[in-house]
Amino acid sequence: MGKIIAVANQKGGVGKTTTAVNLAASFAAMEFNALLVDADPQANSTSGLNLDPKEERKSIYNCMVEDINVEDIIVNSEFDYLDIIPSHIDLVGAEIEMIDIEDRENRMLRALEQIKDKYDFIIIDCSPSLNLITVNALTAADSVIVPVQCEFYALEGLDKLLNTIKLIQSRLNPNLLIEGILMTMYDTRLRLSNQVIEEVKKHLGDLVFDVIIPRNIKLSEAPSFGVPVIAHDAVSKGAVCYLNLAQEILSKNKIEVKA
């Protein structure tokens, strides 16, 4: 039975999609069967695995608003052990279309339950807002990773997200855990970056991952080539850090490395 991890933060530009794509790819590189679920209408995870989000195909949108078999929308990526459920701009209107659907907060859970045993890890890239689709993702997930940028306003909005997680835990998914707070876009040249990390650790302690994701040219370049950073430059600092993050999650969950 696979572990479902949502990557969520209602604040944009914090490395959410970068984390979802590269964490899924890192698990795949370790020969774990991984599924990336693009639950963001911007569809950046979809294009990050070299799929055109404008192409006419079934997507997460169809899964949320129609009674469609989730297996019919899974796409095999170009990378071994890595599949994707793509997104589409139509997902923007899904919340309105779902207004009369019974049990609408559980649509994604019902879909992923059908395929959970086929994957070791299912990574959900949430949209940068606390909307119904994100609520669905958090309801379906076993745990959530919260990327936080190493900047002055790092804690802004974090309390709101943590309160939303508590609300989901109390009403929809009592088993939802915080997998960890992931510090991203770390710049060794800036003293502020270290101050922000210290501040976040002071507030959240052991919830903060040991691994810190740095600013890295190869990490920034990879999406323009439609590949995860490990396929763009496997020895780059960005690739190594996401492999280390995958390893930290495996260790935390007492899962042995396959390769």
C-alpha positions as CSV (number, residue, x, y, z in Angstrom):
1,M,0.0,0.0,0.0
2,G,1.6,3.3,-1.1
3,K,2.2,6.4,0.9
4,I,0.4,9.5,-0.3
5,I,2.3,12.8,0.3
6,A,0.7,16.2,-0.5
7,V,3.1,19.1,-1.2
8,A,1.2,22.2,-0.1
9,N,1.6,25.9,0.7
10,Q,-1.0,28.5,-0.2
11,K,1.9,30.9,-0.8
12,G,3.2,30.7,-4.4
13,G,6.8,30.7,-5.5
14,V,8.1,28.6,-2.6
15,G,9.3,25.6,-4.6
16,K,6.2,23.5,-4.3
17,T,6.1,22.2,-7.8
18,T,9.9,21.8,-7.9
19,T,9.7,19.7,-4.8
20,A,6.8,17.6,-6.0
21,V,8.4,16.8,-9.4
22,N,11.9,16.2,-8.0
23,L,10.9,14.2,-5.0
24,A,8.8,11.9,-7.1
25,A,11.7,11.5,-9.6
26,S,14.1,10.8,-6.7
27,F,11.9,8.0,-5.4
28,A,11.7,6.7,-9.0
29,A,15.5,6.8,-9.3
30,M,15.6,4.6,-6.2
31,E,13.4,2.2,-8.1
32,F,10.3,2.9,-6.0
33,N,7.1,3.0,-8.1
34,A,6.1,6.7,-8.0
35,L,3.0,8.5,-9.2
36,L,3.0,12.3,-9.5
37,V,-0.5,13.9,-9.2
38,D,-0.7,17.4,-10.7
39,A,-3.6,19.0,-8.8
40,D,-2.7,22.6,-9.8
41,P,-4.5,24.1,-12.8
42,Q,-1.2,25.9,-13.8
43,A,-0.1,22.3,-14.7
44,N,3.6,23.0,-14.1
45,S,4.2,19.5,-12.8
46,T,2.7,18.2,-16.1
47,S,5.0,20.3,-18.3
48,G,7.9,19.4,-15.9
49,L,7.6,15.8,-17.1
50,N,7.6,16.9,-20.7
51,L,3.8,16.7,-21.3
52,D,2.0,19.5,-23.0
53,P,-0.8,20.7,-20.6
54,K,-2.8,22.1,-23.5
55,E,-3.0,18.8,-25.3
56,E,-6.4,17.2,-25.3
57,R,-6.3,14.3,-22.8
58,K,-8.1,13.1,-19.7
59,S,-6.7,14.9,-16.6
60,I,-7.2,15.3,-12.9
61,Y,-10.1,17.6,-13.8
62,N,-12.1,14.6,-15.3
63,C,-11.3,12.6,-12.2
64,M,-12.7,15.3,-9.9
65,V,-15.9,16.3,-11.8
66,E,-16.8,13.0,-13.6
67,D,-17.1,9.4,-12.6
68,I,-14.1,8.3,-14.6
69,N,-11.8,5.4,-13.9
70,V,-8.6,7.0,-12.5
71,E,-6.5,4.4,-14.3
72,D,-7.7,5.8,-17.6
73,I,-6.0,9.2,-16.9
74,I,-2.6,7.9,-15.7
75,V,0.2,8.6,-18.1
76,N,3.5,6.8,-18.2
77,S,6.3,9.4,-18.1
78,E,9.6,9.1,-20.1
79,F,11.3,8.0,-16.8
80,D,11.3,4.5,-15.4
81,Y,9.2,3.9,-12.3
82,L,7.5,7.3,-12.7
83,D,3.9,7.9,-13.8
84,I,1.8,11.1,-13.7
85,I,-1.9,12.1,-13.5
86,P,-1.7,15.4,-15.5
87,S,-3.5,18.6,-14.9
88,H,-5.4,21.0,-17.2
89,I,-6.5,24.6,-17.1
90,D,-10.1,23.3,-16.8
91,L,-9.3,22.5,-13.2
92,V,-9.8,26.2,-12.4
93,G,-13.6,25.8,-12.7
94,A,-13.8,22.4,-11.0
95,E,-14.7,23.9,-7.6
96,I,-17.9,25.5,-9.0
97,E,-18.8,22.3,-11.0
98,M,-18.4,20.2,-7.9
99,I,-20.7,22.3,-5.8
100,D,-23.6,19.9,-6.0
101,I,-21.5,16.7,-5.9
102,E,-22.2,14.7,-2.7
103,D,-19.1,14.0,-0.5
104,R,-17.1,16.3,-2.8
105,E,-14.2,16.6,-0.3
106,N,-13.5,12.9,-0.8
107,R,-13.3,12.8,-4.6
108,M,-9.5,12.5,-4.8
109,L,-9.4,10.0,-1.9
110,R,-11.9,7.7,-3.7
111,A,-9.9,7.9,-6.9
112,L,-6.5,7.3,-5.3
113,E,-7.7,4.4,-3.2
114,Q,-8.3,2.5,-6.4
115,I,-4.6,2.6,-7.3
116,K,-2.8,3.1,-4.0
117,D,-1.5,-0.5,-3.9
118,K,0.2,-0.1,-7.3
119,Y,2.6,2.6,-6.1
120,D,5.1,3.0,-3.3
121,F,4.7,6.7,-3.3
122,I,2.0,9.1,-4.6
123,I,3.1,12.7,-4.6
124,I,0.4,15.4,-5.0
125,D,1.4,18.9,-6.2
126,C,-1.3,21.1,-4.7
127,S,-2.4,24.5,-6.1
128,P,-1.1,27.6,-4.3
129,S,-4.4,28.2,-2.6
130,L,-6.5,26.6,0.1
131,N,-9.4,25.7,-2.3
132,L,-11.6,22.6,-2.6
133,I,-9.0,20.8,-4.7
134,T,-6.3,21.3,-2.1
135,V,-8.8,20.2,0.6
136,N,-9.3,17.0,-1.5
137,A,-5.5,16.5,-1.7
138,L,-5.1,16.9,2.1
139,T,-8.1,14.6,2.7
140,A,-6.5,11.9,0.5
141,A,-3.0,12.3,1.8
142,D,-1.2,10.3,4.5
143,S,1.1,13.3,5.1
144,V,1.9,16.7,3.9
145,I,5.2,18.5,3.1
146,V,5.2,22.2,3.4
147,P,7.9,24.0,1.4
148,V,9.0,27.3,2.9
149,Q,11.2,29.8,1.2
150,C,14.2,31.1,3.1
151,E,13.0,34.7,2.9
152,F,11.9,37.5,5.3
153,Y,8.2,36.6,5.0
154,A,8.7,32.9,5.4
155,L,6.3,32.5,8.2
156,E,3.6,34.6,6.6
157,G,0.6,32.4,5.9
158,L,2.3,29.3,7.4
159,D,0.0,29.6,10.5
160,K,-3.0,29.7,8.2
161,L,-1.9,26.5,6.4
162,L,-1.2,24.7,9.7
163,N,-4.6,25.7,11.0
164,T,-6.2,24.3,7.8
165,I,-4.3,21.1,8.3
166,K,-5.7,20.9,11.9
167,L,-9.2,21.5,10.5
168,I,-8.7,18.7,8.0
169,Q,-7.5,16.4,10.8
170,S,-10.5,17.2,12.9
171,R,-13.2,16.9,10.3
172,L,-12.0,14.9,7.3
173,N,-8.7,13.1,7.8
174,P,-7.7,12.4,11.4
175,N,-4.6,10.4,10.2
176,L,-3.1,13.3,8.3
177,L,0.5,13.9,9.5
178,I,3.0,16.7,8.7
179,E,5.8,14.9,7.0
180,G,7.9,17.9,7.4
181,I,8.6,21.6,6.8
182,L,11.1,21.9,3.9
183,M,13.3,25.0,3.7
184,T,13.8,26.0,0.0
185,M,15.8,28.5,-2.1
186,Y,18.5,28.7,0.5
187,D,21.2,31.2,-0.4
188,T,24.5,30.7,1.4
189,R,25.5,34.3,0.6
190,L,22.7,35.8,2.6
191,R,22.8,35.9,6.4
192,L,19.0,36.3,6.3
193,S,18.7,32.7,5.0
194,N,20.3,31.3,8.2
195,Q,18.2,33.6,10.4
196,V,15.0,32.4,8.7
197,I,15.9,28.8,9.2
198,E,16.7,29.4,12.9
199,E,13.3,31.2,13.3
200,V,11.3,28.4,11.6
201,K,13.1,25.8,13.7
202,K,12.4,27.8,16.8
203,H,8.7,27.7,16.0
204,L,8.4,24.2,14.6
205,G,11.3,22.3,15.9
206,D,11.6,18.7,14.8
207,L,9.0,19.2,12.0
208,V,11.7,20.9,9.9
209,F,13.6,18.6,7.6
210,D,17.4,18.3,8.0
211,V,17.7,18.6,4.2
212,I,17.6,22.2,2.9
213,I,17.1,22.9,-0.8
214,P,19.5,25.6,-2.1
215,R,19.1,28.0,-5.0
216,N,20.7,26.0,-7.9
217,I,21.0,26.9,-11.5
218,K,20.5,23.3,-12.7
219,L,17.3,23.0,-10.6
220,S,16.0,26.2,-12.2
221,E,16.9,25.1,-15.7
222,A,15.4,21.6,-15.6
223,P,11.7,22.5,-16.1
224,S,12.5,24.3,-19.3
225,F,13.8,21.0,-20.7
226,G,10.7,19.1,-19.4
227,V,12.8,16.9,-17.0
228,P,13.4,16.5,-13.3
229,V,16.8,17.9,-12.2
230,I,18.2,14.3,-11.7
231,A,17.7,13.8,-15.5
232,H,19.2,17.2,-16.3
233,D,22.3,17.0,-14.1
234,A,22.4,14.0,-11.7
235,V,25.4,15.4,-9.8
236,S,24.2,18.9,-9.4
237,K,23.6,20.2,-5.9
238,G,19.8,20.4,-6.5
239,A,19.6,16.7,-7.6
240,V,21.7,15.5,-4.7
241,C,19.6,17.5,-2.2
242,Y,16.3,16.0,-3.5
243,L,17.8,12.5,-3.3
244,N,18.8,13.3,0.2
245,L,15.3,14.5,1.0
246,A,13.9,11.2,-0.4
247,Q,16.4,9.3,1.8
248,E,15.4,11.3,4.9
249,I,11.7,10.5,4.3
250,L,12.5,6.8,3.8
251,S,14.5,6.8,7.1
252,K,11.8,8.6,8.9
253,N,9.2,6.1,7.8
254,K,11.6,3.1,8.3
255,I,11.5,2.1,4.7
256,E,14.6,0.4,3.2
257,V,16.2,1.7,0.1
258,K,15.8,-0.6,-2.9
259,A,18.6,0.7,-5.0
